[in-house]
Amino acid sequence: MPLPAANPVLQQLAASVLQLATIIEAPLWSLPTFGYPTNRSYPYVLDEDGLFVWGVRSGDFELERRETREAEEILYWIFEHITRSVVTASEAGAGLPNTTGDDWPQKQHAMLGRLTPRWAARFAEEHDGWLDGVDLD
């Protein structure tokens, strides 16, 4: 993940993401790009005059786009994606620590909780009902 040297806001955000990613041992492949989109269905983060943009493109098509001015919000979006990617890759046997069964939401919740309890609580709230029967304690 090259750091966006021309944009100090994204450079600081990318450095924060790298620091947090080490806490959960997230592989580099799970991190978004900063400052430029790719056309490979890969997430990216832009800074458009103080507006953080989270996006995913595939060719000429924008698959996802969210915008915020809040650093906390963009960090949550980034790590919601990173933790989901890591856990589901692990579940699929992508050479990551072995996990079993349908407990990936619990594992994702736990990873977010290792970063900050606020993100774990938000994840649980956003997935209320969808996570029925999953022990998030």
N, C-alpha and C positions, 0 to 999 in steps of 0.2 A: 504494500500500500504506500505509494509515494505521497509525501506530504505536500500540500498545496502552498508552496513557498510564496507565491504572489499574493495570497490572501491571508493576512494574519488572523482573522476571525476563524477561518476554516483550519488554519494551522493549529491554533489553540484547541479547537474542538477535536481535531484528529489526535492531538497529543493526549487529551483527556480520554478519548475512546481507547487508545492504546494502553493507557495506564489502567483503566477499568477492565479491559479485556484480559490483562495479565492476572487479575484476581480470579477469574473463572477459567483461566487457561484456554481462552478462545483462540482457535487457529487463525492465522492471517487470512485464509480464504473466506472466513465468515464475515470479515469487516467490509463495509462499503467503501467506495472510492469517495474522495473529497475533492470537489472543484471541477469535476468533469463526469458526464454520464458515459456509460458504455451502451452498446447496442446488443448486449448479450443477456438480457434479462437479469442484470446484476444491479443491486441497489447502489445508489449514489446520493451524496449530500452536496447541495449548492448553497451559496450565500448570494442572494439577490438583493443587494442594498439593505442588509439587515434582516432580511426574511430568509429563514432557513427553509430549504426545499428538500424533502425526502422523495426520491423517485426511483422508478424502475422502468427501463425502456427495453423494447425488443424491436430492433430495426427502427422503422419510422413511427412505431406505435408506443404511446405512453401507457404502460400497464398500471402504474400507480403514481400518484402525486399527492403529497400532503405538504402544507405550509404552516410555519409558526415563527413567531419572533422570540420564543422562549427556548433557551438552551436546555433547560430541564426536559422540555417536551421532545425536542429532537433527540436527546440522549435516550429517553425512554423508547422512542420509535426504533432507534438504532439497536438498542440492546434487546428489545422484544424480538427483533428479527434475528440478531446474532444468536440468542439463546435458543430460539426455535430451530434455526439452521443446525446448530451444534447437536441438539438433542435428537432431532429427526434424522440427521446423518448418522448419529450413533445408533439409533434404533434400526437404521437400514444396514448397519454393519460396514460403515465407511472407514474402518480402520481406527475408530475412536474407542474410548473405553466402552466395554460391553455393557449393554443394558437389556432389559427384557420387558416384554409385554406392552400393555397400553398405558403405562405410567408416565409417558412423556410429558403430559401437562404438569404433573407433580414435579418432575425433574426441571422443567422450564421455570416453574414457580420458585423452586429452591435456588436455581441459579440467579434469578432476578433478586431474590432475597439476600443472597450473598453480596450483591452490589449495593442494594438499599432496600429496607423494608417497605418504603413507599411504592417502589415499582412492583414488588410482590403483591402488595395489597391492591394496587391498581389492576394488575393482571387478573387477580382473583375476581375483582368486581366486574371487569369487562367480560369475563367468561362465566359469570354467574349463570347457573342453569346448564350451560354447556359442560361444566366440570362437575355436575352432580355425581356423587359417588366416588369422587377422587379426593383422597385425603391430602389436604394442603397444609397440614400442621407438621 
